[in-house]
């Protein structure tokens, strides 16, 4: 039995998770970063400050006074596993992981926020076996800062070797949802409230999203939502149009992927993919979805990554 601590300090969530490899249960705690009403985000300096303030409270809640010594520590240190990928907010989690590692005699396993998202999705969908063997699979990472179609290859060093093969070439899906939501007076991040508002609409929209070579454009949705607002159209219809547009983009990218790569299993990850309307339009026997509690930014996948690297989850023996 091994306990693995995962840490993730991304935009806009401070999160920690404790994975018990004996039964593969995960405890997690997280706090959203505070964003002032009417604003659509935070400067990186403010995000780093708030993570530093919130980490002690998150850790206290995770351990709830129990004396637990982790056997391994995983931490996300950058958005993607690439040399040019960097955001200061990840320094908060990395610093804590390095400090704990020094005290406990543990070398932290460092990974990317994106790998964490994909592994959290595989974990929650009961499909961690995809992270082993020789078969590639596809993943969508659709969140506030990312709308990417990824080709994932199991890798013993990084767990997943990820290559971007498509996505949005301008506005990201989460940005579109948040901008539309703030436009309608909703609280940032706006995904949950926008979904609830859209459910009140009975309108159906026929949307065609510009798509070429597995690259789509989402910039038009913000302009269209603003035009609808200026015309006095109901807020619920504007919300419904926004989600329909994002859904059409993901569906179009999915179809373009099949046309180029043929049949392959796909996992949908990221906060936007927790939307019930979008998920309902995409579900298929070879398409898997992250559970809502693991779709938004979280440290579960980071802990899973560390456990695999340490050999506590021997997926390679199952291939």
N, C-alpha and C positions, 0 to 999 in steps of 0.2 A: 504494500500500500504506500503510495507516494502522494504528497500534496504539492501542487504546483501553483505558484502565485503568478498572475498575469497583471500587467499594468499598461494602461493606454491613456495618454493625455493629448487628445486630438481636439480639433474644433468640432463640436462645442461641448464635449463631455469629459469629465474626470472619472475614470472607471478603473476598478480593480476586481479581479476574479480569483477564486480559489478552486482549483480542479482536484478532485479526489479520484485518482486513477483506479482505485479498487472497484468502484461502481460507476465511474465516469459521470458523477454528479458535479455540478458547478454551483457555487455560491457567488453572487456578484452584487456589487454596490456601485452606484454611479450618481454623479451630480452634474446637472447642466451648468454651463458657465452663464453668469448673469448678463443679459443683453437688455439695454434700456428700451422702454416702450417706443415703438416707431422706428427703431434702428434695425438694420439688416445684417449685423455682424459685429465683430470685435477686431481691433488691431491686434497683431501678434504679441506685442508687448503686454497688452491687457490680458490676453488669453493666458500667457505664461504666468503672469501675476496671480490670476484667479486659480489656476491649477495648483500653484505653490501653496495657496491658502487652503484649498479644498482637499488636497491629498490626505492630510492627517485625519480629517473627519471621515473620509471614505474608508480609510484603512481601519479606523476604530470601529465603524459599523460592520465591516467585513468580518473582523475577527471577534467582535462582540465580547471582548474580555477573555476569550479562550486563549490559552497559551499554545499556539500552533507554530511550529518551526517549519517553514517550507523546505522541501527537498530540492526544489528548482525554482528559478525565477525567469519569467519571460517578460519582455518589454518591447513595445513598438518605439522605434527611434526615428522614423521618417515616414512620409506618406506612402512612397513606393520603394521597392528594393532596387534603386538606381543611384548612381554616384551623384547625379545632379538633383536628387530629390531631397528637399530640406524644408522644415518649418520649425521655428523656435519653440513652439508650444510643446513639442515632444521632449525637449530638454528636461522638463519637470519630472516626467516619468523615468527617463533614463538616469537622471541624477539620483532619484530614490532607489532605483534598482541597483545601481553601482554601489551606493552606500550600504544597502542591506547585504549585498553580495560580499562586501569587504568584511562586514561583521560576522556573517555566517559561513564564510569560506566557500561561497558559491560564485561561479562565473555566470552572470546573467546571459540568457539566450536572447539575442537582439534580432528583431524582425521588422517588417513594415506594417503599417496600419492596414494596407490593402490585403496582404497575406492573412492578417488577423481576421479581416472581414470575411474572406472566402472560407477560411477554416471554421469560423463561427457558424457560417451558413451550412457547411457540410456536417458539422457536429449536430446542429439542431435538426437537420433533415435526416439524421441517421445514415449519412452517406460518407463518413470519413474514409471508407475503403477506397474512394476515388483518389485519395491523396497518396496512393501507393501503386506499385506495379508499373506498367509501361504504357498505359492508355491515357491519352490526352483527354481533357474535357474543357468545356467552355464555362466562363463565369461572367455575369454582368455585375459590375460594381456601380450602383446607382445611388448617389447620396447628394449632400449639399454641395460638395466641391468636386464631385466626380460623376461622369456618365461615360463608362468605358465598357467595351466588350473585350474580354480577355481570353487568350488561349493559355491554359494551365497545364504544365507538365510536372509530374512528381519528380522531386529532386532530393537526394539524400543530404545535401549540404544546407539548402534553404527550405526544405520541405516542398515548396512549390516554386517552380520557375515560371514566371508570368510574363507574357508578351501582350502588349496592347495591339489589337487588330481592328478596332473600330470604336465608335462612340460618337459623342457630340463634338463638333469642331468650334462651337461658340459657347452659348449659355449652357450650364449644366442643369439637369432635371431638378435637383433640389433647390438650386438658385431660382429657377422659374417658379417653383411652387412657393418659395418664401417671398419672392418679389410680388407675386400675385396676392398672397395672403396678407402681407403688410399693406398693400394697396387697398385691401378690403378691411383693414383695421384689425387684423388678427395678430396674435402674439408670436414673435419669432422664437424658435423655429415653428413654422406654420403648418407642417404636414398633417398632424392629427386634426386640428380645427378645420383646415380646408377640406379634408375628407368628410368630416361630419356635415359641413355646410353643403358639399356637393351631393350628399345623399338625399337632401331635401329637393333636389331638382328632378324634374321628369323629362327634361329635354334630351334629345339625342343629337349628337353632332357628327357630321361626316368630315373627318379631318385627314388631310394629306400632308405628311411631313416631308420636306426636302431631304432626299437620301441619295448618296452616290458613293460607291466603293466602300460600303459599310461605315460611312460617315454621315451623320445627320445634322440638321440645324434646328436649334430650339429657340433662337432669338425671336422668332415671329410670335411666339405665344405671349410674351410680355406685352408686345405692342397691341395684339388683338384683345387681350384682357383689359388694357387701358381704354381702348376704343369702346368696348362693351360697357365699361364703367361710365365713360363720358356720355354714352347714349342713355344711361339710366336703366340698363338691364339688371334684372335681379341678381343679387350677390351669389345666390346658390347656383344660378346658371353660369356665371363667370367661373366659379370654382369647378363646376362640372366640365366646362370647356378646357380649363387648364389641365385637369387630370386626364381628360380624353386625349389631349395633344401629347402629353408625356407618354401615355400608354401606346399611342399609335407609333411613336418613335421607337420604343422598345420592341414592339411587335415587328416593325419594319426591319430593325437591325437583326432580330432573331431570324426572320425569313431570309435576309441577305446572307446571314451566316450559314444557314443550311444549304443555300444555293452554291456557296463556294466550298464549304468543308464537308458537306454531306451529313449523314446522321451522326450525332454525337450528344452525349448527355450535357445538360446545361444546369448550372446552379445560379440562382438569382440572389444577390446579396446587396446590403446597403439599406439605409433607412427608408428610401423611397419605395423599395420593394416590399415593405410591410403594408403598403396600401392595399386594402381588400379589393377595390375596384380593378386596379391594375393586375393584381394577382389572378383574379377571376377570369380575366381575358387571356391569360397566358398559360394556365395550368395544362399539363400534358404528362403522360406517363414517363417521358424522358427528361422532364423539366422539374427541378426541385427548388423549393423555396425555404428561405430562412424563417424560423419562427419569429414573430414580431418582437419578442423580448431580446432576441439576438440580432435583429436586423439593424437597429440603430447602433451607434458607436458603443463598443463594449470591449472588455479585456478577455473575454472567454477564448476567442480564437488565438490570442497571443499566448495564453496559458497552454492551449492545446499544442501550439507550435513547439513550445519548450518541451512539453512532455514527449512529443514525437522525437525531437532531436536527442533527448536524453535516453531514449529507448524505453520509456515507461509505457508508451502505447506502441506496440510493435506491429505497426501496419505492414511493414515490409515482409514479415513472416507470413502474412495472410495472402500475399499476392500469388 
